[in-house]
Amino acid sequence: MGLETATFISGLTDLWPLSSETKSQGDDHLRLIKQVLKGTFPNASKAFSFPGASTGSGGGATYNLQKFEQNTTLIFDTTAGNAQVLLPAGMVVGDAGWSCSFIKLSTADQNGIVVVPGVGTITSQFGSVASIRVGATACEAKLFWSGITWYCLKQGPLIGSTISFDGPTIPAGHLVLDGSTFSSAVYPELYLANGSSTTLRDKRGRVEAGVDSGANRLTAGADGFATAAILGAVGGFESNTLDLTRIPSHSHANTLTNGTHSHSIVNMTAGGIYSNNGNNAGTPYYFPISPPASTATSSDASNVSITNANAGSGGAHKNVQPTIVTQKLIRAC
């Protein structure tokens, strides 16, 4: 029988060579196996580990990862406390491509998996940090060795992202945006994402707007902003009381009283007032103001009074748009 042909392992026939084949053909098969192995693993210059998984619990001793544990996914229950993990020491250029993953399993706590490099720092989404915290439940964090430094790649929203959450319980790995402070040592990535500040925005009872960098849609002073061109600027009014500068030009209904009866006013002049008669018809009466006018058609202008019909209470009106309330959270780790 002739020698089989194959390029990769899947192309080999596991039943060959047959027992009836000559020993010389066995040598050919050995050479073929070597060629197939090198074709399947062309850059196999170091040990390769198949993917695996390992479980553990927080609140105990530090877990020291070994080089042979590459491609392992470590799943920790952090109910009892933080899980401390030390990445393999002695990583060199030849170890480039080494990686492992971490998953936090528990949901009812705000503890996390704290991953520390054997030496140096870890490059995150926002720069170099001394440690990485994996605190969001069921969101994988992958640690990757480039041959020079460690990198962290995380699933889910960007650290520092605002999340509208409708559940009553704050999910692990997130904080409420209530203006409080946090520890930069516990949340090093959030510290960098937050502009190297440990103070959270206070988004309670507020809607959001983009930074007004020259758009002039949010006016300083008039809209309650000192400036709307910086992150975290606050403004706007929950309610507003109108004054004469904020209402349209308008007129009021007036009533003129002369003795025991009254008239609605037709016109006012510098010298007096024209009013209609009692049945709103006929020639208007003229009531001089001061001094009395000789052309008055009324016999008595001494007890004339004018009443303006006013309306409104002067109270403030609400500026609240149709709104639904949610939890405003930030992805912290």
Buried (B, 14 or more C-beta within 10 A) or exposed (E): EEEBEBEEEEEBEEEEBEEEBEEEBEEBBEEBEEEBBEEBEEEEEEEEEEEEEEEBBBBEEEBEBEBEBBBBBBBBBBBEEBBBBBBBEEBEEEBEEBBBBBBBBBEEBBBBBBBBBEEEBBBBBBBEBEBBBBBBBEBBBBBBBBEEBBBBEBEBBEBBEBBEBEEEEEBBBBBBBEEEEBEBEBBBBBBBBBEEBBEBBBBEEEEEBEBBEEEEEBEBEEBBBEEBBEEEBEBBEEEEEEEEEEEEEEEEEBBBBBEEEBBEBBEBEEBBBBBBEEEEEEEBBBBBBEEEBEEBEBEEBEEBEBEEEEEEEEEEEEEEEEEEEEBBBBBBB
